[in-house]
Amino acid sequence: GLRGNRLTHAGVEALARNLGPSVLSLDLAENCMDRRGAEALMGFLRRGAPHLQEFDVSRNRLDDASVAQLCYALEAGCRALQRLGLADVHIGLATQSGRAIGELLLGSSCITALDVSYN
C-alpha cells in the first residue's frame, strides 16, 4: 500500500491518472492529501473500478464535501467495495458526508467494514 508516505495532492493526482479498472485495494491512509487529491481519486473512481474491494483514505486532510463526493463516486463505480476507511478525515463539520455515507451503505450489499472513527 501507499499508507504513510506523505503523498500530497500532486502525488495522488499522478497516481490516480495511472490507476486502471483492475485495482483491488487502494490504501492511501496517513498521507498529506487534501480535497485536490480527493478530486483526483474521484476521476479514477468515476472511470470505473469494478473490482475495488478496499479503499482507505483515513488520516488525510479531507473535508465533509470531499468525502461526500468520494462516497457518491464509490457508489456509482465500485460495486465490489467491502472495506472503507474514513477515519480522521474531518467529516461531520458539515452535513453532506453523513447522507452520502448512508446512501453508499444502502446501495451496496458488499460493504462489511466501515471506519469513521476520530472525526
Disulfide bonds with the S-S distance in Angstrom:
none
